């Protein structure tokens, strides 16, 4: 069952993983828990999407949280929707503004089909 809980971003990572994959990661902490969000490959998009997936992913996070710079993310309070060990979307702590990676994937695929 999905739940929406409050969290705080404690750490961010934007760069290359061990295998050379360009990615981002947010470390989120809540009341007695810690969980990560991100970890998707940003230098190429999911199948059937354009290569701008990485830029749109980063912009989606910043826009939903009303943050202008990646460096300003640590310390930001957010809401997340999760189910056990998976975070489905991240949102502004007060406003009804969310970023959902699955919706981004489908949105970019639809743009490719209907330019």
NORVENDA-V126498 format. One line per field, one symbol per residue. psi: psi as a letter, one per 20 degrees, with the letter a starting at -180 (. if undefined). burial: + if it has 16 or more other C-alpha atoms within 10 Angstrom, else -. A space follows every 50 residues. Layout:
psi=???
burial=???
//
This chain:
psi=pqqpqqrpphqqpobpahjjpprqppppqbnjrpqqpcjqpiiqrrqjrr ijggghgghgggghilphqhiigpipprqqprodjpphqqrqhgqmpqpo hghgghghhhhhhm.
burial=-----++++-++-+-------+++-++++------+++-+++--++--+- --++-+++++++-++-------+--+++++++----+++++++----+++ +--++--++------
//
